[in-house]
Amino acid sequence: MPKALVFDGRARSLLLTGGGAFLFLAACFGGGPAPVSPQDIPELEARLQREPGNAALLARYGEALFAANNCDSARAVSGRAAAARPDDAVPVLIIGQCQERADQHDQAIAMYGRYLTAYPNAEGTAAVRGREMLARRDKATADARAAIIRERQLAPEPGDPRTIAILPLQVVGDSAYQPLSRGLAQMLISDLSLIQSFRMVERLQIGALLDELSLGQGGRVDPSTAARVGRLVQAGRLVSGVASVSEDGPVRLEASVVQGTGEVANADAVTGQLRDLLRLEKDLVVSLAGRLGYTLSEAERRLILENGTQNLQAFLAYSRGLAAEDVGDFSRAALHFSAAVQADPGFQAARVQQQAAAAAPAVQQAQSGQMAVVVQQTGQQQQQQTTEAPNALGSGVGDLAGTTSEQTAPTAPPTGSNTNAANPPTTITNSGTTDRVTGTVTVRFRLP
């Protein structure tokens, strides 16, 4: 039989006033995690005197110290909590955010990565993945600004020829396919990174630098500007490409290698139909590898051919997700990444980025003492999304897959995502610290 709870006068006062300590007591006695505040620190310290080995209590104490902006103590306490219970995401998030505040983005990203590798299915995975994505974005922006400040120092230093940067592709033709600028650049990076002789510059880093230079990611970058970008990211060579996509005509992908001096090699080009886009990208990678002076082994060629998705609709949705993510619209990005996973459940890159994008708004908006709440909420949200994944898009799966008649019949102008009369409209509402997506999404892509 459970023991009766006896509240002293102080507890009764807290009950009436709704104080932070009562929220903590409610969490301890079955109400789930509750926010903590600096006012809870004395009570937490008193409890830890009686229960020094209580890892959950240590985590709460570290979170309260973090809420008090005492990062030094918060990191020390959270380190003890993480050692006692390493699968608990709260100490990881506290330590990581303290590192981010100290501009130690590399250390924070490395710690988030170790947690995700060790505990890919833990309750806190979604929250940590969202925080990792935000840290990577902040690091990319900080690195870009630092590189521009140090540009005169970097200019005389030749970039490492083994370091390759891929600029966003310029997409010409049908404007509905502008997101392919991101998707194709990311796929080229992913494929070329399978060649161990190359070190690829992250897409986020290139995007942040172009934004800081007010060049954006949609326009054509001339050779001299490309060479400047290469110096700033210390890449010896860059790849600049164009994707020509029209409603009724062929698709053409071309890419040129730009040396650090600004010299441009002859472009490699591949041509086909839109339905062949993913195969064309692989053909372009093989050609680029040769242009970069590397001969692929048969094993490397197979790895490249098998990398990523083979589903065009999944790739188009993924590209739209990257475009939304790049402008900070994480809720919309999560919808598109979900559509990509729906079209191809084996598309791991889309699945990972869907998890990060879905959790990012909650992690980003959380106040200092709310990390335990966010961990639970994003964990429940991710579990719900996984459970409901087979029906997440309803009849939209058929629209994504497309039929031969749909590919040849005229359709309405694409708008990225549409709803039909059979399905309720998609709504995105924000309540507290979590974004909740309801309704059914039907995503239509016009194919020639």
Summary of the structure (lengths in Angstrom):
residues: 448
radius of gyration: 24.9
end to end distance: 69.9
largest distance: 82.0
contacts: 1475
relative contact order: 0.10
helix: 58%
strand: 11%
